[in-house]
Amino acid sequence: MSQVRLRVSALCIREDQVLLVEHKSFAPQDPNLPESYWILPGGAVERGETLDEAVKREMMEETALECTVGSLLFIKELLYPYPGAFDQGALHHSVSLGFYCTVTGGEMITGKDPEYPDDEQMILKVSWIPLADLEHYNLYPPFLVNYILAHHPEGLQDAVPEFLNSLQ
């Protein structure tokens, strides 16, 4: 099994919309998962990179937007296959840190993952999704819709970080 990966993500909300990236499934062979889902902009932290630098780089790569990085909102562990399943975590094991971020500039585009060639890109689309419509989208991880809707956007900068396990 490979190492546990450290990831970061950015929760950006403005004008009652959240910034999300439509992404191909990380496990396309699993019939229980959708072919694509919407996630927060983010990705793996590179060796020697601070968390703040990683969030800003991932935002730029995936959306071409600049941001300021605010408070830590959540810590999410992901094991796939899930805990209790045969060979749990064999295909993926990561810990993701979600930060409250504010977009400060740039022109939004659908970016690219530099680790994939053009014909194998995982990012399908970048969009500002109205909070009122979130329940109509396949968001990942599963807790994300309820988390976003339960926290008033103005209160996120002072939110207490939460730990969420692989089954949430």
Backbone as a printed PyTorch tensor [residue, N CA C, xyz], in Angstrom:
tensor([[[  0.8480,  -1.1810,   0.0000],
         [  0.0000,   0.0000,   0.0000],
         [  0.8930,   1.2440,   0.0000]],

        [[  0.5080,   2.2540,  -0.7610],
         [  1.2730,   3.4920,  -0.8160],
         [  1.0360,   4.3210,   0.4460]],

        [[  1.7450,   5.4050,   0.5420],
         [  1.6400,   6.2960,   1.6830],
         [  0.2760,   6.9760,   1.7410]],

        [[ -0.0770,   7.4530,   2.9250],
         [ -1.2730,   8.2640,   3.0980],
         [ -0.9600,   9.6400,   2.5140]],

        [[ -1.8650,  10.1570,   1.6850],
         [ -1.6560,  11.4530,   1.0390],
         [ -2.3090,  12.5590,   1.8460]],

        [[ -1.6170,  13.6810,   1.9350],
         [ -2.1640,  14.8770,   2.5690],
         [ -2.7040,  15.7700,   1.4700]],

        [[ -3.9740,  16.1740,   1.6190],
         [ -4.6360,  16.9970,   0.6140],
         [ -5.2080,  18.2440,   1.2850]],

        [[ -5.4480,  19.2560,   0.4730],
         [ -6.0950,  20.4820,   0.9390],
         [ -7.2640,  20.7830,   0.0180]],

        [[ -8.2300,  21.5290,   0.5400],
         [ -9.3420,  21.9790,  -0.2950],
         [ -9.7820,  23.3570,   0.1700]],

        [[-10.4420,  24.0800,  -0.7610],
         [-10.8550,  25.4520,  -0.5050],
         [-12.3750,  25.5680,  -0.5920]],

        [[-12.9930,  26.0150,   0.4780],
         [-14.4320,  26.2870,   0.4830],
         [-14.6160,  27.7940,   0.2920]],

        [[-15.0660,  28.1660,  -0.9070],
         [-15.2770,  29.5710,  -1.2670],
         [-16.7620,  29.8010,  -1.4980]],

        [[-17.3160,  30.7570,  -0.7700],
         [-18.7320,  31.0990,  -0.9280],
         [-18.8230,  32.6010,  -1.1560]],

        [[-19.6090,  32.9700,  -2.1760],
         [-19.8910,  34.3900,  -2.4010],
         [-21.2570,  34.5040,  -3.0610]],

        [[-21.9800,  35.5460,  -2.6720],
         [-23.2950,  35.8160,  -3.2410],
         [-24.1790,  34.5630,  -3.2650]],

        [[-24.1920,  33.8260,  -2.1430],
         [-25.0140,  32.6230,  -1.9760],
         [-24.7020,  31.5390,  -3.0100]],

        [[-23.4380,  31.4650,  -3.4210],
         [-22.9640,  30.4160,  -4.3310],
         [-21.6520,  29.8570,  -3.7930]],

        [[-21.4060,  28.5720,  -4.0830],
         [-20.1690,  27.9220,  -3.6680],
         [-19.3970,  27.5090,  -4.9170]],

        [[-18.0840,  27.6620,  -4.8740],
         [-17.2180,  27.3010,  -5.9870],
         [-16.9450,  25.8000,  -5.9370]],

        [[-17.3050,  25.0990,  -7.0180],
         [-17.1190,  23.6470,  -7.0720],
         [-16.5090,  23.2350,  -8.4100]],

        [[-15.8550,  22.0770,  -8.3850],
         [-15.2230,  21.4990,  -9.5560],
         [-15.9070,  20.1700,  -9.8520]],

        [[-16.4150,  20.0040, -11.0800],
         [-16.9510,  18.7020, -11.4650],
         [-15.7740,  17.8290, -11.8700]],

        [[-15.7230,  16.6440, -11.2930],
         [-14.5600,  15.7690, -11.3870],
         [-15.0110,  14.3670, -11.7720]],

        [[-14.2430,  13.7100, -12.6130],
         [-14.5330,  12.3070, -12.9070],
         [-14.3450,  11.4830, -11.6360]],

        [[-15.0420,  10.3700, -11.5300],
         [-14.9400,   9.4930, -10.3690],
         [-13.5140,   8.9870, -10.1880]],

        [[-13.0740,   8.9350,  -8.9270],
         [-11.7490,   8.3820,  -8.6420],
         [-11.7630,   6.8600,  -8.6850]],

        [[-12.9470,   6.2660,  -8.7590],
         [-13.0830,   4.8060,  -8.8160],
         [-14.1250,   4.4470,  -9.8750]],

        [[-13.8080,   4.6540, -11.1670],
         [-14.8110,   4.4250, -12.2150],
         [-15.2760,   2.9780, -12.3160]],

        [[-14.5210,   2.0520, -11.7560],
         [-14.9010,   0.6410, -11.7950],
         [-15.9650,   0.2900, -10.7620]],

        [[-16.2760,   1.2250,  -9.8480],
         [-17.2490,   0.9710,  -8.7830],
         [-18.6450,   1.4000,  -9.2490]],

        [[-19.5650,   0.4540,  -9.4760],
         [-20.9080,   0.8160,  -9.9480],
         [-21.7340,   1.5690,  -8.9040]],

        [[-21.2790,   1.5870,  -7.6500],
         [-22.0030,   2.2900,  -6.5950],
         [-21.6790,   3.7790,  -6.5470]],

        [[-20.6900,   4.2030,  -7.3290],
         [-20.3100,   5.6150,  -7.3480],
         [-20.7320,   6.2500,  -8.6690]],

        [[-21.0790,   7.5440,  -8.6430],
         [-21.4570,   8.2130,  -9.8970],
         [-20.2470,   8.3660, -10.8180]],

        [[-20.5040,   8.5730, -12.1090],
         [-19.4240,   8.7570, -13.0740],
         [-18.6520,  10.0480, -12.8130]],

        [[-19.3410,  11.0410, -12.2790],
         [-18.6900,  12.2910, -11.9100],
         [-19.3660,  12.8340, -10.6590]],

        [[-18.6870,  13.7480,  -9.9940],
         [-19.2120,  14.3740,  -8.7980],
         [-18.5670,  15.7420,  -8.6700]],

        [[-19.1630,  16.5770,  -7.8210],
         [-18.6740,  17.9340,  -7.6000],
         [-17.9020,  17.9730,  -6.2870]],

        [[-16.7230,  18.5550,  -6.3340],
         [-15.8510,  18.6420,  -5.1630],
         [-15.3620,  20.0760,  -4.9920]],

        [[-14.8000,  20.3440,  -3.8290],
         [-14.1440,  21.6240,  -3.6060],
         [-12.8270,  21.6470,  -4.3760]],

        [[-12.4050,  22.8110,  -4.8610],
         [-11.0840,  22.8820,  -5.4860],
         [-10.0270,  22.4410,  -4.4750]],

        [[ -9.0650,  21.6640,  -4.9290],
         [ -8.0140,  21.2310,  -4.0230],
         [ -7.2380,  20.0610,  -4.5770]],

        [[ -6.2930,  19.5800,  -3.7940],
         [ -5.4760,  18.4560,  -4.2130],
         [ -4.3450,  18.2100,  -3.2360]],

        [[ -3.3810,  17.4300,  -3.6830],
         [ -2.2850,  16.9740,  -2.8250],
         [ -1.2960,  18.0930,  -2.5120]],

        [[ -0.7960,  18.0690,  -1.2840],
         [  0.2640,  18.9650,  -0.8590],
         [  1.5820,  18.3790,  -1.3580]],

        [[  2.4020,  19.2170,  -1.9660],
         [  3.7000,  18.7650,  -2.4700],
         [  4.7570,  18.9260,  -1.3920]],

        [[  5.7600,  18.0720,  -1.4280],
         [  6.8540,  18.1330,  -0.4450],
         [  7.4750,  19.5310,  -0.4550]],

        [[  7.6760,  20.1040,   0.7280],
         [  8.2770,  21.4240,   0.8780],
         [  7.3030,  22.5760,   0.7190]],

        [[  6.0490,  22.2780,   0.4830],
         [  5.0310,  23.3040,   0.2600],
         [  4.2230,  23.4900,   1.5460]],

        [[  3.9560,  24.7440,   1.9140],
         [  3.0870,  24.9770,   3.0680],
         [  1.6440,  24.6930,   2.6770]],

        [[  0.7890,  24.5110,   3.6660],
         [ -0.6320,  24.2830,   3.3930],
         [ -1.2340,  25.4700,   2.6570]],

        [[ -0.8880,  26.6830,   3.0830],
         [ -1.3720,  27.8950,   2.4430],
         [ -0.9550,  27.9370,   0.9730]],

        [[  0.2930,  27.6260,   0.6990],
         [  0.7920,  27.5980,  -0.6810],
         [  0.0750,  26.5360,  -1.5060]],

        [[ -0.1780,  25.3870,  -0.9030],
         [ -0.8490,  24.2950,  -1.6160],
         [ -2.2800,  24.6800,  -2.0050]],

        [[ -3.0190,  25.3130,  -1.0880],
         [ -4.3860,  25.7340,  -1.3980],
         [ -4.3690,  26.7330,  -2.5550]],

        [[ -3.5030,  27.7180,  -2.4840],
         [ -3.4240,  28.7390,  -3.5270],
         [ -3.0260,  28.1360,  -4.8750]],

        [[ -2.0720,  27.2070,  -4.8810],
         [ -1.6460,  26.5650,  -6.1210],
         [ -2.7670,  25.7420,  -6.7210]],

        [[ -3.4390,  24.9410,  -5.8880],
         [ -4.5370,  24.1110,  -6.3890],
         [ -5.6800,  24.9720,  -6.9310]],

        [[ -6.0010,  26.0560,  -6.2600],
         [ -7.0360,  26.9660,  -6.7650],
         [ -6.6440,  27.5010,  -8.1410]],

        [[ -5.3990,  27.9040,  -8.2790],
         [ -4.9340,  28.4610,  -9.5510],
         [ -4.9570,  27.3900, -10.6430]],

        [[ -4.4810,  26.1690, -10.3370],
         [ -4.4580,  25.1010, -11.3380],
         [ -5.8600,  24.7190, -11.8070]],

        [[ -6.7890,  24.6340, -10.8730],
         [ -8.1150,  24.1100, -11.1970],
         [ -9.1100,  25.1690, -11.6510]],

        [[ -8.9340,  26.4190, -11.2020],
         [ -9.9370,  27.4450, -11.4920],
         [ -9.3650,  28.7310, -12.0820]],

        [[ -8.0450,  28.9480, -12.0060],
         [ -7.3560,  30.1830, -12.4000],
         [ -7.7380,  31.3610, -11.5020]],

        [[ -8.2980,  31.0730, -10.3330],
         [ -8.6760,  32.1180,  -9.3890],
         [ -7.6420,  32.2220,  -8.2790]],

        [[ -7.3950,  33.4470,  -7.8400],
         [ -6.5140,  33.7030,  -6.7040],
         [ -7.3710,  33.7470,  -5.4430]],

        [[ -6.7710,  33.4140,  -4.3180],
         [ -7.5410,  33.4340,  -3.0740],
         [ -6.6630,  33.7510,  -1.8780]],

        [[ -7.3220,  34.1750,  -0.8080],
         [ -6.6780,  34.2230,   0.4930],
         [ -7.1810,  32.9960,   1.2480]],

        [[ -6.3120,  32.4300,   2.0570],
         [ -6.6480,  31.2210,   2.8090],
         [ -6.9650,  31.6240,   4.2420]],

        [[ -8.1500,  31.2170,   4.6790],
         [ -8.5990,  31.5410,   6.0210],
         [ -8.4720,  30.3630,   6.9680]],

        [[ -9.4470,  30.2270,   7.8300],
         [ -9.3780,  29.2440,   8.9040],
         [ -9.6130,  27.8060,   8.4200]],

        [[ -9.0680,  26.8890,   9.1810],
         [ -9.2870,  25.4590,   8.9540],
         [-10.7190,  25.1280,   9.3660]],

        [[-11.4720,  24.4770,   8.4520],
         [-12.8630,  24.1470,   8.7110],
         [-13.0650,  22.6930,   9.0950]],

        [[-12.3910,  21.7990,   8.3660],
         [-12.5920,  20.3800,   8.6240],
         [-11.3570,  19.5690,   8.2630]],

        [[-11.3050,  18.4040,   8.8740],
         [-10.2920,  17.3870,   8.5830],
         [-11.0810,  16.1630,   8.1570]],

        [[-10.8450,  15.7010,   6.9400],
         [-11.6100,  14.5850,   6.3740],
         [-10.6640,  13.4490,   6.0260]],

        [[-10.9190,  12.2850,   6.6090],
         [-10.1520,  11.0920,   6.2620],
         [-10.9310,  10.3030,   5.2160]],

        [[-10.2180,   9.8240,   4.1920],
         [-10.8530,   9.0130,   3.1630],
         [-10.0740,   7.7230,   2.9690]],

        [[-10.7540,   6.6200,   3.1800],
         [-10.2440,   5.2930,   2.8720],
         [-11.1390,   4.6920,   1.8050]],

        [[-10.5330,   4.1700,   0.7440],
         [-11.3090,   3.4770,  -0.2900],
         [-10.5460,   2.2350,  -0.6960]],

        [[-11.1180,   1.0470,  -0.6160],
         [-12.4310,   0.7280,  -0.0670],
         [-12.5760,   1.2020,   1.3820]],

        [[-13.8260,   1.3930,   1.7450],
         [-14.1770,   1.9890,   3.0190],
         [-13.8370,   1.0880,   4.2030]],

        [[-13.7380,   1.6880,   5.4140],
         [-13.4600,   0.8950,   6.6100],
         [-14.4550,  -0.2510,   6.7730]],

        [[-13.9080,  -1.4050,   7.0770],
         [-14.7310,  -2.5930,   7.2390],
         [-14.8380,  -3.4130,   5.9700]],

        [[-14.5060,  -2.8090,   4.8270],
         [-14.5500,  -3.5360,   3.5550],
         [-13.2630,  -4.3440,   3.3890]],

        [[-13.3300,  -5.3340,   2.5460],
         [-12.1360,  -6.1160,   2.2520],
         [-11.0540,  -5.1900,   1.7080]],

        [[ -9.8420,  -5.3140,   2.2340],
         [ -8.6830,  -4.5520,   1.7700],
         [ -8.8900,  -3.0390,   1.9080]],

        [[ -9.4900,  -2.6200,   3.0360],
         [ -9.7970,  -1.1990,   3.2400],
         [ -8.5870,  -0.3110,   2.9800]],

        [[ -8.8230,   0.7820,   2.2660],
         [ -7.7810,   1.7590,   1.9870],
         [ -6.7420,   1.3440,   0.9610]],

        [[ -6.8990,   0.1750,   0.3440],
         [ -5.8810,  -0.3050,  -0.5910],
         [ -5.7720,   0.5580,  -1.8380]],

        [[ -6.8800,   1.1180,  -2.3130],
         [ -6.8570,   1.9280,  -3.5210],
         [ -6.6050,   3.4090,  -3.2380]],

        [[ -7.0340,   3.8690,  -2.0690],
         [ -6.8470,   5.2840,  -1.7450],
         [ -6.9160,   5.4790,  -0.2330]],

        [[ -5.9820,   6.2560,   0.2840],
         [ -6.0290,   6.6820,   1.6820],
         [ -5.4620,   8.0900,   1.7310]],

        [[ -6.3030,   9.0340,   2.1330],
         [ -5.8560,  10.4170,   2.2320],
         [ -6.4890,  11.0960,   3.4380]],

        [[ -5.8580,  12.1800,   3.8440],
         [ -6.4080,  13.0760,   4.8520],
         [ -6.4720,  14.4430,   4.1870]],

        [[ -7.6610,  15.0330,   4.1810],
         [ -7.8750,  16.3130,   3.5170],
         [ -8.2070,  17.3840,   4.5450]],

        [[ -7.5570,  18.5230,   4.4160],
         [ -7.8060,  19.6670,   5.2760],
         [ -8.5780,  20.7010,   4.4700]],

        [[ -9.7760,  21.0400,   4.9300],
         [-10.6180,  22.0110,   4.2340],
         [-10.4960,  23.3770,   4.8700]],

        [[-10.2120,  24.3900,   4.0580],
         [-10.0200,  25.7530,   4.5350],
         [-11.0870,  26.6770,   3.9680]],

        [[-11.4830,  27.6620,   4.7680],
         [-12.3440,  28.7200,   4.2740],
         [-11.4710,  29.6750,   3.4740]],

        [[-11.8650,  29.9770,   2.2510],
         [-11.0650,  30.8440,   1.3810],
         [-11.9370,  31.9270,   0.7690]],

        [[-11.2990,  33.0130,   0.4050],
         [-11.9660,  34.1180,  -0.2650],
         [-11.2820,  34.3630,  -1.5960]],

        [[-12.0620,  34.3780,  -2.6710],
         [-11.5170,  34.6580,  -3.9970],
         [-11.1450,  36.1310,  -4.0580]],

        [[ -9.9160,  36.4050,  -4.5190],
         [ -9.4200,  37.7780,  -4.5590],
         [ -9.1100,  38.2730,  -5.9670]],

        [[ -9.1390,  37.3830,  -6.9620],
         [ -8.8310,  37.8230,  -8.3190],
         [ -8.7820,  36.6670,  -9.2900]],

        [[ -8.5210,  37.0190, -10.5410],
         [ -8.4210,  36.0300, -11.6000],
         [ -9.7040,  35.9300, -12.4050]],

        [[ -9.6120,  35.2580, -13.5380],
         [-10.7550,  34.9770, -14.4040],
         [-10.9820,  33.4730, -14.3960]],

        [[-12.1410,  33.0330, -13.9410],
         [-12.3980,  31.6100, -13.7740],
         [-12.3650,  30.8600, -15.1120]],

        [[-11.6520,  29.7400, -15.0980],
         [-11.6290,  28.8110, -16.2300],
         [-11.7250,  27.4010, -15.6680]],

        [[-11.9800,  26.4380, -16.5370],
         [-11.8750,  25.0350, -16.1390],
         [-10.4180,  24.6500, -16.3310]],

        [[ -9.7330,  24.4360, -15.2240],
         [ -8.3080,  24.1720, -15.2540],
         [ -7.9700,  22.7290, -15.5570]],

        [[ -6.7020,  22.4040, -15.3230],
         [ -6.1800,  21.0690, -15.6080],
         [ -5.3600,  20.5720, -14.4350]],

        [[ -5.3400,  19.2370, -14.2900],
         [ -4.4340,  18.6010, -13.3410],
         [ -3.1100,  18.3890, -14.0640]],

        [[ -2.0140,  19.0280, -13.6310],
         [ -0.7510,  18.9110, -14.3580],
         [ -0.1830,  17.4900, -14.3750]],

        [[ -0.6530,  16.6380, -13.4710],
         [ -0.1360,  15.2690, -13.4280],
         [ -0.7710,  14.3470, -14.4660]],

        [[ -1.7960,  14.8310, -15.1860],
         [ -2.4750,  14.0190, -16.2040],
         [ -2.2940,  14.6290, -17.5960]],

        [[ -2.1420,  13.7830, -18.6270],
         [ -2.1130,  14.3070, -19.9970],
         [ -3.4950,  14.8490, -20.3760]],

        [[ -3.5520,  15.6660, -21.4230],
         [ -4.8040,  16.3160, -21.8290],
         [ -5.9510,  15.3370, -22.0600]],

        [[ -5.6760,  14.1680, -22.6180],
         [ -6.7440,  13.2160, -22.9230],
         [ -7.1810,  12.3760, -21.7200]],

        [[ -6.5640,  12.6070, -20.5590],
         [ -6.9210,  11.8560, -19.3460],
         [ -7.2880,  12.7770, -18.1840]],

        [[ -7.6320,  14.0120, -18.4800],
         [ -7.9570,  14.9720, -17.4280],
         [ -9.1410,  14.5060, -16.5880]],

        [[ -9.0820,  14.7900, -15.2980],
         [-10.1430,  14.4220, -14.3610],
         [-11.1510,  15.5600, -14.1680]],

        [[-10.7100,  16.8030, -14.3690],
         [-11.5810,  17.9600, -14.1860],
         [-12.4640,  18.1220, -15.4130]],

        [[-13.7820,  18.1940, -15.1860],
         [-14.7330,  18.3590, -16.2690],
         [-15.2380,  19.7990, -16.3970]],

        [[-15.4320,  20.4540, -15.2370],
         [-16.0510,  21.7820, -15.2580],
         [-15.8270,  22.4650, -13.9130]],

        [[-15.7790,  23.7890, -13.9350],
         [-15.7080,  24.6080, -12.7220],
         [-16.8950,  25.5570, -12.7510]],

        [[-17.5800,  25.7110, -11.6200],
         [-18.7640,  26.5540, -11.6140],
         [-19.0720,  27.0750, -10.2130]],

        [[-19.7350,  28.2300, -10.1830],
         [-20.3260,  28.7380,  -8.9500],
         [-21.7350,  28.1590,  -8.8960]],

        [[-22.0140,  27.3360,  -7.8980],
         [-23.3030,  26.6530,  -7.7590],
         [-24.1150,  27.3550,  -6.6690]],

        [[-25.3610,  27.7290,  -6.9600],
         [-26.2070,  28.3600,  -5.9310],
         [-26.4050,  27.4200,  -4.7310]],

        [[-26.2900,  27.9630,  -3.5410],
         [-26.4820,  27.1610,  -2.3330],
         [-27.8570,  26.4930,  -2.3380]],

        [[-28.8540,  27.1840,  -2.8460],
         [-30.2180,  26.6430,  -2.8720],
         [-30.3430,  25.4150,  -3.7720]],

        [[-29.3870,  25.2050,  -4.6780],
         [-29.4500,  24.0790,  -5.6210],
         [-28.5300,  22.9150,  -5.2610]],

        [[-27.7790,  23.0200,  -4.1800],
         [-26.7560,  22.0120,  -3.8590],
         [-27.2950,  20.5930,  -3.7820]],

        [[-28.5080,  20.4340,  -3.2760],
         [-29.0520,  19.0860,  -3.1000],
         [-29.3350,  18.3910,  -4.4240]],

        [[-29.2450,  19.1150,  -5.5430],
         [-29.4830,  18.5370,  -6.8680],
         [-28.1850,  18.0820,  -7.5390]],

        [[-27.0700,  18.2000,  -6.8380],
         [-25.7590,  17.8460,  -7.3830],
         [-25.1690,  16.6770,  -6.5920]],

        [[-24.3690,  15.8550,  -7.2570],
         [-23.6130,  14.8020,  -6.5740],
         [-22.3540,  15.4460,  -6.0040]],

        [[-22.3870,  15.7990,  -4.7180],
         [-21.2130,  16.3750,  -4.0740],
         [-20.4380,  15.2910,  -3.3640]],

        [[-19.1210,  15.4450,  -3.3600],
         [-18.2660,  14.5260,  -2.6390],
         [-17.2700,  15.3560,  -1.8460]],

        [[-16.9960,  14.9930,  -0.6220],
         [-17.5260,  13.8680,   0.1280],
         [-18.9840,  14.0840,   0.5300]],

        [[-19.6350,  12.9900,   0.9510],
         [-21.0820,  13.0320,   1.2180],
         [-21.5220,  14.0720,   2.2500]],

        [[-20.6840,  14.4140,   3.2090],
         [-21.0700,  15.3730,   4.2430],
         [-21.1590,  16.8100,   3.7210]],

        [[-20.6160,  17.0770,   2.5440],
         [-20.3870,  18.4460,   2.0950],
         [-21.6570,  19.2860,   1.9720]],

        [[-22.7240,  18.7510,   1.3940],
         [-23.9600,  19.5370,   1.2470],
         [-24.4600,  19.9830,   2.6140]],

        [[-24.6050,  19.0500,   3.5470],
         [-25.1110,  19.4030,   4.8810],
         [-24.1730,  20.3540,   5.6030]],

        [[-22.8710,  20.1620,   5.4470],
         [-21.8960,  21.0370,   6.1030],
         [-22.0590,  22.4780,   5.6070]],

        [[-22.0950,  22.6450,   4.2900],
         [-22.2060,  23.9860,   3.7130],
         [-23.5210,  24.6470,   4.1210]],

        [[-24.6190,  23.9100,   4.0400],
         [-25.9270,  24.4830,   4.3570],
         [-26.1100,  24.7590,   5.8520]],

        [[-25.4020,  24.0350,   6.7020],
         [-25.5280,  24.2110,   8.1460],
         [-24.7260,  25.4020,   8.6750]],

        [[-23.7770,  25.8860,   7.8880],
         [-22.9240,  26.9870,   8.3320],
         [-23.2330,  28.2390,   7.5140]],

        [[-23.6280,  29.2830,   8.1970],
         [-23.8600,  30.5570,   7.5180],
         [-22.5190,  31.0430,   6.9870]],

        [[-22.4530,  31.4660,   5.7270],
         [-21.1670,  31.8590,   5.1350],
         [-20.3530,  32.8460,   5.9730]],

        [[-21.0070,  33.8130,   6.6090],
         [-20.2680,  34.7840,   7.4140],
         [-19.6500,  34.1430,   8.6590]],

        [[-20.1960,  33.0180,   9.1210],
         [-19.6720,  32.3670,  10.3090],
         [-18.5370,  31.3960,  10.0370]],

        [[-18.2800,  31.1030,   8.7810],
         [-17.2590,  30.1080,   8.4580],
         [-15.8500,  30.5420,   8.8550]],

        [[-15.5610,  31.8380,   8.7820],
         [-14.2050,  32.2640,   9.1390],
         [-13.8950,  32.0350,  10.6080]],

        [[-14.9210,  31.8460,  11.4360],
         [-14.7110,  31.6000,  12.8590],
         [-15.1590,  30.1950,  13.2770]],

        [[-15.3890,  29.3210,  12.3150],
         [-15.8760,  27.9720,  12.6220],
         [-14.8170,  27.1610,  13.3680]],

        [[-15.2910,  26.2600,  14.2030],
         [-14.4030,  25.3370,  14.9170],
         [-14.1630,  24.1360,  14.0010]],

        [[-12.8960,  23.7640,  13.7620],
         [-12.6220,  22.6330,  12.8600],
         [-13.3100,  21.3480,  13.3330]],

        [[-13.8080,  20.5830,  12.3630],
         [-14.4820,  19.3210,  12.6470],
         [-13.7050,  18.1750,  11.9960]],

        [[-13.7060,  17.0050,  12.6520],
         [-13.1020,  15.8170,  12.0650],
         [-14.2220,  14.9430,  11.4850]],

        [[-14.0400,  14.5140,  10.2540],
         [-15.0270,  13.6710,   9.5780],
         [-14.3140,  12.4170,   9.0840]],

        [[-14.8690,  11.2460,   9.4080],
         [-14.1950,  10.0110,   9.0100],
         [-14.6700,   9.5360,   7.6420]],

        [[-14.1580,   8.4210,   7.2090],
         [-14.4240,   7.9070,   5.8610],
         [-15.8820,   7.5510,   5.6100]],

        [[-16.6330,   7.3140,   6.6460],
         [-18.0300,   6.9290,   6.4640],
         [-18.9740,   8.1120,   6.4560]],

        [[-18.4530,   9.3380,   6.6270],
         [-19.2980,  10.5410,   6.6290],
         [-19.2250,  11.2280,   5.2880]]])
